[in-house]
């Protein structure tokens, strides 16, 4: 079996790896490090949790040790682009850990925090700059960061960059980096736009494919609970209070949903914290630190935490909401069963999420064991649910065709819904879409005026 000592890495790096307890490289490390030490470009297809960071960090640090050079002011010899602040922070920490005996300067440029310290860190130049695209472009526009001397470029989690709309910013960044460089490109999937971006970045790359996205972690036990939407909070609390749920990540589809679930857990006596894009970076980092230290037993997150969060002792992952993109399921449950441990992935599936469950099973090529818990817990009646008569539907987050009441009668905006009263608890008409209007006009209706219903912005009709 290959050892790190067999790969030709410099002694300071081997010493750091030994101190971290690493002796045997993962498959992607064993396949990627040798060609990277030869300055080849690389295209890596691998999901999070396979050891990608060390696969590119070790060759980069080795290159700097073999070719020492003081970076000029505001420049970086290597640039690593990551889609989220958490992943960028983790990558920077890995570079510092592996390069602790190499005298390497590392800086991080991310949003959500004050830019001042980042400008100061870049003032004298750095060996490694880890950045998210948006904040990096901000610093480039002010002249605080220059990429004209960058020798190595790494794009990590490229398909997630596409999901977050970073392809255009990445192309702007590429224009500022010298053509003569070594480029590394990592992605879990390869949609057409990502393949196009890879072809722009790479020159005759070595291809490494490890652990395709459709493969779920071998040591993750998976199960699905069928439950009405209103019964999910009670079932979640019941699960989290079971023995063995020592440290759990709960995934929701929306930011507001994450906050609601965290509050529900706290009210039930379970220490919990939420992490999502509306939180400041300090709040997000504090939540992660408390979770790692065991101060909180549950971390409630949107898919911002589905990739790049490396916490070895996560016992359970709970999908409170099933993801709309099936690949996200694989990334979510990959947060458990890390560092050789076993883990459990649990999904709470409401009746209207069955299609999402089928998509996950199709992607992973497996049938997940199902436990039917409908009717066994106190359930808040879900309008239109199984076995119930159709009832008026209340607005619900993330519906493809959301309900919006139609207001009638005079208004200053020509009969359209009054935005102020709609969103601030004002009175609402009882009329619903699809119901006929009353033949008798309202007594306060304006005379000689045709009242029409305009489609609510974002509705099916409004979208055409």
C-alpha positions in Angstrom: 0.0 0.0 0.0 1.2 3.5 -0.9 2.5 5.7 2.0 3.0 9.5 2.0 6.7 8.7 2.3 6.5 7.1 -1.1 5.2 10.1 -2.9 8.4 12.3 -3.0 7.1 15.0 -0.7 9.6 17.3 1.2 10.6 16.4 4.7 8.8 19.4 6.4 5.5 18.2 4.9 6.1 14.6 5.9 6.8 15.8 9.5 3.6 17.8 9.5 1.6 14.9 8.2 3.0 12.6 10.8 2.1 15.1 13.5 -1.5 15.2 12.1 -1.6 11.4 12.3 -1.7 10.8 8.5 0.4 8.0 7.0 -1.7 6.5 4.2 -3.0 8.7 1.3 -6.6 8.4 0.2 -7.2 7.2 -3.4 -7.5 10.7 -4.8 -4.3 11.8 -3.0 -2.4 8.8 -4.3 -3.5 9.4 -7.9 -3.3 13.2 -7.9 -0.1 14.0 -6.0 2.5 12.4 -8.4 1.4 14.2 -11.6 0.9 17.5 -9.6 4.5 17.2 -8.4 5.4 17.2 -12.1 3.5 20.5 -12.6 0.8 18.9 -14.7 -2.7 20.4 -14.8 -5.4 18.2 -13.2 -9.1 17.6 -13.6 -10.5 15.8 -10.6 -14.0 14.3 -10.3 -14.6 13.6 -6.7 -17.2 14.4 -4.1 -16.5 16.2 -0.8 -14.9 14.1 1.9 -12.5 12.2 -0.3 -9.4 14.1 0.8 -9.2 16.6 -2.1 -7.7 19.4 0.0 -4.5 17.5 0.9 -4.4 16.2 -2.7 -3.8 19.8 -4.0 -2.3 21.4 -0.9 0.6 19.1 -0.4 2.0 19.5 -4.0 1.5 23.2 -3.9 3.4 23.5 -0.6 6.1 21.1 -2.0 6.5 23.4 -5.0 7.1 26.4 -2.8 9.7 24.5 -0.7 11.5 23.5 -3.8 11.2 27.0 -5.4 11.4 29.5 -2.6 10.5 33.0 -3.6 9.2 36.1 -1.6 5.9 37.2 -3.0 5.6 40.8 -4.0 3.1 43.2 -2.3 -0.5 42.4 -2.7 0.2 39.3 -4.8 -0.3 35.5 -4.2 1.7 32.7 -5.6 -1.2 30.3 -5.4 -5.0 31.1 -5.5 -7.6 28.6 -4.3 -11.2 29.5 -5.1 -14.0 28.0 -3.0 -17.8 28.4 -3.1 -18.5 29.1 0.6 -16.9 30.8 3.5 -16.8 27.7 5.6 -15.0 25.7 2.9 -12.5 28.5 2.3 -11.8 28.7 6.0 -11.3 24.9 6.2 -8.9 24.9 3.2 -6.9 27.7 4.7 -6.7 25.8 8.0 -5.4 22.7 6.1 -2.7 24.7 4.4 -1.5 26.1 7.7 -1.5 22.6 9.3 0.4 20.9 6.4 2.8 23.9 6.0 3.5 24.5 9.7 7.2 23.6 9.2 7.5 25.2 5.8 7.3 28.9 6.7 4.4 29.4 4.3 2.2 32.6 4.5 -1.5 31.9 4.0 -4.3 34.5 3.8 -8.1 34.1 3.4 -10.5 36.5 1.6 -14.2 35.9 2.2 -17.4 37.8 2.7 -19.3 38.4 5.9 -16.4 39.9 7.8 -14.6 43.2 7.8 -12.4 43.7 4.7 -9.8 45.7 6.6 -7.8 42.8 8.1 -7.9 41.0 4.7 -6.3 44.1 3.0 -3.6 44.2 5.7 -2.9 40.5 5.3 -2.4 40.9 1.6 -0.3 44.1 1.8 3.0 42.2 2.0 2.0 39.4 -0.4 1.3 35.8 0.5 2.2 32.3 -0.7 -1.4 31.0 -0.6 -4.6 33.0 -1.0 -7.9 31.1 -0.3 -10.9 33.1 -1.4 -14.6 33.2 -2.4 -15.1 34.8 -5.8 -17.3 37.8 -4.7 -15.1 39.2 -2.0 -11.9 38.5 -4.1 -13.4 40.6 -7.0 -14.1 43.4 -4.5 -10.5 43.5 -3.4 -9.2 43.3 -7.0 -11.4 46.3 -7.9 -9.7 48.4 -5.2 -6.2 47.2 -6.0 -5.8 45.4 -2.7 -5.2 42.1 -4.5 -3.2 41.5 -7.7 -3.1 38.2 -9.5 -0.6 39.0 -12.2 2.1 36.9 -10.4 -0.1 33.9 -9.5 1.6 30.6 -10.5 -1.0 28.1 -9.4 -4.8 28.2 -9.6 -7.2 25.8 -7.9 -11.0 25.7 -8.4 -12.6 23.6 -5.8 -16.2 22.4 -5.8 -16.8 23.8 -9.3 -20.3 22.4 -9.7 -21.3 24.1 -6.4 -19.9 27.4 -7.8 -22.3 26.9 -10.8 -25.2 26.5 -8.4 -24.3 29.7 -6.6 -24.0 31.7 -9.9 -20.2 32.2 -9.7 -19.3 31.2 -13.2 -19.2 34.7 -14.6 -17.1 36.1 -11.6 -14.7 33.1 -12.1 -14.2 34.0 -15.7 -13.4 37.6 -14.7 -10.8 36.3 -12.3 -9.3 34.0 -14.9 -8.7 37.0 -17.1 -6.3 38.5 -14.5 -4.2 35.4 -14.0 -1.2 34.7 -16.2 -1.8 32.0 -18.9 1.5 30.3 -17.9 0.3 28.6 -14.7 -0.6 25.3 -13.2 -4.3 24.8 -12.9 -6.3 22.3 -10.8 -10.0 21.8 -11.3 -12.2 19.7 -8.9 -15.9 19.0 -9.2 -18.3 16.3 -8.0 -20.3 16.5 -11.3 -19.5 17.7 -14.8 -22.5 19.6 -16.4 -22.0 21.3 -19.7 -21.1 24.7 -18.4 -18.6 23.3 -15.9 -17.0 21.2 -18.6 -16.7 24.4 -20.7 -15.1 26.2 -17.8 -12.7 23.3 -17.3 -11.6 23.5 -20.9 -10.9 27.2 -20.6 -8.8 26.6 -17.5 -6.8 23.5 -18.2 -4.1 22.5 -20.6 -3.7 18.8 -21.4 -4.8 17.8 -17.9 -4.4 14.5 -16.0 -7.9 13.2 -15.2 -8.6 11.6 -11.8 -12.0 10.2 -11.0 -12.7 9.0 -7.5 -16.0 8.3 -5.6 -18.6 9.5 -8.1 -21.4 11.7 -6.7 -23.9 8.9 -7.0 -22.0 6.8 -4.5 -23.1 7.3 -0.9 -20.7 6.7 1.9 -20.3 3.0 2.6 -20.4 3.4 6.4 -23.6 5.5 6.4 -26.8 3.6 7.4 -29.8 5.3 5.7 -33.5 5.3 6.5 -36.6 7.3 5.6 -39.5 8.2 7.8 -42.8 8.9 6.0 -44.5 11.6 8.0 -47.0 14.4 7.5 -45.3 17.8 7.3 -46.9 19.0 10.5 -45.5 16.0 12.3 -41.9 16.6 11.4 -40.9 18.8 14.4 -42.3 16.3 16.9 -40.5 13.4 15.2 -37.3 15.3 15.0 -37.3 16.0 18.7 -38.1 12.4 19.5 -35.1 11.3 17.3 -32.7 13.8 18.8 -33.5 12.7 22.3 -32.7 9.1 21.6 -29.4 7.6 22.9 -26.7 7.8 20.4 -27.7 11.1 18.8 -24.6 12.8 20.2 -23.9 15.3 17.5 -26.4 15.8 14.6 -26.7 18.0 11.6 -30.2 18.8 10.5 -30.7 20.1 6.9 -33.6 22.3 5.9 -34.5 23.7 2.5 -34.7 27.4 3.5 -33.0 29.8 5.8 -36.3 30.6 7.7 -36.9 26.9 8.0 -33.5 26.5 9.6 -34.2 29.2 12.2 -37.6 27.7 13.0 -36.2 24.2 13.5 -33.4 25.5 15.7 -35.9 27.4 17.9 -38.2 24.3 18.1 -35.2 22.2 19.3 -34.2 24.8 21.9 -37.8 24.9 23.2 -37.7 21.1 23.6 -34.5 21.4 25.6 -32.1 20.4 22.9 -29.1 22.8 22.5 -29.1 23.8 18.8 -27.8 26.6 16.5 -28.7 27.5 12.9 -26.2 28.3 10.1 -27.2 29.8 6.8 -26.4 32.6 4.4 -28.2 35.3 6.3 -26.0 34.8 9.3 -22.8 36.9 9.6 -19.5 35.1 9.3 -18.9 35.5 13.0 -22.3 33.9 13.8 -21.6 31.1 11.5 -18.2 30.4 12.8 -19.4 30.6 16.4 -22.1 28.1 15.6 -19.6 25.7 14.0 -17.1 26.1 16.9 -19.8 25.4 19.5 -20.9 22.4 17.5 -17.4 21.0 17.2 -16.8 21.5 21.0 -20.0 19.8 21.9 -21.7 22.9 23.4 -24.6 22.3 21.0 -25.9 18.9 20.0 -27.7 19.9 16.9 -26.5 22.1 14.0 -29.4 23.2 11.7 -28.3 24.2 8.3 -29.2 24.9 4.7 -27.1 23.3 2.0 -24.4 25.8 2.7 -23.1 23.2 5.1 -23.6 20.2 2.7 -20.1 20.5 1.4 -16.8 21.3 3.0 -17.7 21.1 6.6 -15.3 18.5 8.0 -16.3 17.5 11.5 -15.2 14.0 12.4 -17.7 13.1 15.2 -21.1 13.8 13.5 -23.2 10.8 14.5 -26.3 11.6 12.5 -27.5 13.6 9.6 -31.2 14.4 9.4 -32.9 15.7 6.3 -35.8 17.6 7.8 -36.6 18.6 4.2 -35.5 16.5 1.3 -33.3 18.4 -1.1 -34.7 19.4 -4.4 -31.4 18.5 -6.2 -30.8 14.7 -5.5 -27.0 15.2 -5.6 -27.3 17.3 -2.5 -28.5 14.3 -0.6 -25.2 12.5 -1.2 -23.2 15.6 0.0 -25.5 16.0 3.1 -25.1 12.5 4.4 -21.4 12.7 3.7 -21.1 14.9 6.7 -21.3 11.8 8.9 -19.2 8.6 8.8 -16.0 10.5 8.4 -12.4 9.6 9.6 -13.2 5.9 9.5 -16.3 6.1 11.7 -19.8 5.0 11.0 -22.9 7.2 10.8 -26.6 7.3 10.2 -28.5 9.4 7.6 -32.2 9.9 8.3 -34.7 11.6 6.0 -38.2 12.9 6.9 -40.3 12.6 3.9 -43.7 14.3 3.6 -46.3 13.1 1.0 -45.4 15.9 -1.3 -41.7 15.0 -1.2 -42.1 11.4 -2.5 -41.0 12.5 -6.0 -37.8 13.9 -4.4 -37.2 10.6 -2.6 -37.6 8.7 -5.9 -35.1 11.0 -7.6 -32.6 10.3 -4.7 -33.1 6.5 -5.0 -32.6 6.7 -8.8 -29.4 8.7 -8.4 -27.9 6.5 -5.7 -29.3 3.3 -7.3 -30.6 1.9 -4.1 -34.0 1.6 -2.4 -33.9 3.3 1.0 -35.6 1.5 3.9 -38.9 3.2 4.8 -40.6 3.6 8.2 -44.2 4.8 8.1 -44.8 7.1 11.0 -47.9 8.9 9.7 -50.5 9.1 12.4 -48.3 7.9 15.2 -47.3 11.3 16.5 -49.2 14.5 17.2 -49.6 16.0 13.8 -50.7 19.5 13.0 -53.3 18.9 10.4 -52.0 19.5 6.9 -54.6 20.9 4.6 -55.4 18.6 1.8 -53.3 15.8 3.4 -54.0 12.1 3.0 -57.4 11.1 4.4 -58.6 14.7 4.9 -61.2 16.7 3.1 -59.7 19.5 1.0 -59.4 22.7 3.0 -58.2 26.2 2.5 -54.5 26.2 1.9 -52.3 28.6 3.8 -49.1 30.1 2.3 -46.2 27.7 2.7 -42.6 28.3 1.9 -41.0 27.0 -1.3 -44.2 25.9 -3.0 -43.8 25.9 -6.8 -47.3 27.4 -7.1 -47.8 29.4 -3.9 -51.2 30.6 -2.8 -51.8 34.3 -2.7 -55.1 35.9 -1.7 -56.8 38.2 -4.1 -58.0 41.4 -2.8 -61.1 43.1 -4.1 -62.6 46.5 -3.7 -61.1 49.9 -4.0 -57.4 50.6 -3.5 -55.0 53.2 -4.5 -53.0 50.8 -6.7 -55.7 50.0 -9.2 -57.2 46.9 -7.6 -53.9 45.1 -7.1 -53.1 43.4 -3.9 -52.0 45.9 -1.3 -48.4 44.9 -0.6 -48.3 46.6 2.8 -51.4 45.0 4.2 -50.6 41.6 2.6 -47.2 41.3 4.3 -48.0 43.1 7.6 -51.1 41.3 8.7 -53.8 43.5 7.2 -57.3 42.2 6.4 -57.6 39.7 3.6 -60.5 38.8 1.3 -61.8 35.2 1.6 -61.9 34.8 -2.1 -59.4 32.2 -3.5 -58.0 31.6 -6.9 -60.3 29.5 -9.1 -63.5 30.6 -7.1 -66.2 32.6 -8.9 -66.8 36.1 -7.8 -70.0 36.9 -6.1 -72.6 38.3 -8.4 -73.4 41.1 -6.0 -70.9 43.9 -6.0 -69.4 45.0 -2.7 -71.1 48.1 -1.3 -67.8 50.0 -1.1 -66.8 49.2 -4.7 -66.2 52.2 -7.0 -69.0 52.7 -9.6 -68.4 52.3 -13.3 -65.1 50.5 -12.8 -64.2 47.0 -14.0 -62.5 45.1 -11.2 -60.0 42.7 -12.5 -57.7 40.2 -10.8 -54.1 40.6 -11.7 -51.8 37.7 -11.2 -49.7 37.9 -8.1 -46.0 38.5 -9.1 -44.2 35.1 -9.2 -47.4 33.1 -9.8 -47.9 30.6 -12.6 -50.0 33.1 -14.6 -47.6 36.0 -14.0 -44.7 33.9 -15.3 -46.6 33.2 -18.5 
